[in-house]
Amino acid sequence: MTDLAAMTTLPYDQRTKAFLDYMDRGRAAGPVAKSEQPGVWEVFGYDEALQVLGDFRTFSSDMNDLIPEDEKELASAAQGNFLGVDPPHHTQMRELVRRAFTPNVVARLEPIIAETANRLLDGIELSADGTGTFDVVGEFAAPLTARVIAKLFGIPEKDHGMFTIWADALLGARPAGELGKADESAVRELGELVRFASAYLLGIIHERRAEPQDDLITALTTAEVDGRSLDDHEIVGVIGMFVIAGHLPSSVLIGNTVMSLDSHPDVLAEVRSDPGLLPDVVEEVLRWRSPLVRDQRVAACDTELGGEHIPAGAMVCVWLASAHRDAEQFERAEEFDIHRPNRSRHVAFGKGIHFCLGAPLARMEARIALTALLERFERVEVLPDSGIRFHPSIGVLGPVRLPVAVRGNTPTG
Ligand code: HEM
């Protein structure tokens, strides 16, 4: 089998092909397989993916023993992060955050996202004939999604850059092709950054407790479930989780949507004439090129899965990208088809009790970003030879740098 780590060093197009071939070969051999990496099992089938993600008792999200013992601050910053926590603690933490992060809060972000997107596009320099080139992820999608999270929490404008740095550093903690444990030395190096970010955020939380504002930090300080509320360190963890979980995959989704439309000019033409189709496009991109390609669990006890015996303590790597190519679920799965009837059956946002809390926001950001791009430019063309760079992790499939050539819809002065 192809070495996953080696795959991440390939040019983006070869990497995508090699990765998807790996998924297809894996699935053809069976829905579940023991990995070449010791202690790791890989899940390729759609039904088996649902089985793992839907059974938190057998497949735990608690990977706390991956954090080095002496990194107390790192562990404490993760206190409010309920991604890696099982019920009953997960149920209570998720409900506390859900009470603050309401559909109304997300709806109120819509004009802010549109304004931020347009302001970022205003900053793109075009020549006198209205043409130009820019990095649509680095200069548009990534700053957009980072700023939206910063705005959501009420972080002052001047500090928004810190969010991107924090998220990128935290996401880089796992070696590129590693399916199992995080690299201890890399995690250790993060200590200083996390200490700095935590101290900064604690300061803002104290300010909000003293002087409430109309933002998510204030809402988190007042949210209550059964007489329990979040303490300051838990709120820091919640913010960290939103930064990690929310910023990168959302910007990669925008990049993958630009790439998918670029490689399907017929669909692009259809969407230009009917922008109401954009939510369908985004939904199919989530299936066809999901930004996060895997989810991970630890077997809490000995169990059977897809005909394989999984021992307690084994790491279970669920390949979401493979589930999306399972022919039993998706006809002509390898084709990008925005009209397929069952595309929302994808698991790009996970499934079960850890289902993505930010899914409505991510969908909205992608729709607004693409609307702004297509309205602003009559031509958006990916430049394949100008240094497209994909995220280095094997868990992420999509661009962090995506140069495009554009032509403005109206002459610029
Ligand atoms: C395209 C963008 C996104 C993708 C593909 C994505 C994907 C996912 C996935 C697969 C999970 C499940 C993890 C698991 O099962 O262990 C998840 C959980 C989560 N996501 Fe997202 N996400 C995206 C955007 C966002 C945004 C914008 C936010 C917040 C602003 C967010 C917040 C969360 C949170 C808080 C969880 C944890 C839920 C829990 O453990 O109960 N995500 N996301």
Boltz pocket constraint, residues with backbone or C-beta under 6 A from the ligand:
constraints:
  - pocket:
      binder: B
      contacts: [[A, 53], [A, 61], [A, 82], [A, 83], [A, 84], [A, 94], [A, 149], [A, 241], [A, 242], [A, 245], [A, 246], [A, 247], [A, 249], [A, 250], [A, 253], [A, 291], [A, 292], [A, 294], [A, 295], [A, 296], [A, 347], [A, 348], [A, 349], [A, 350], [A, 351], [A, 353], [A, 354], [A, 355], [A, 356], [A, 357], [A, 358], [A, 359], [A, 361], [A, 362]]
      max_distance: 6.0
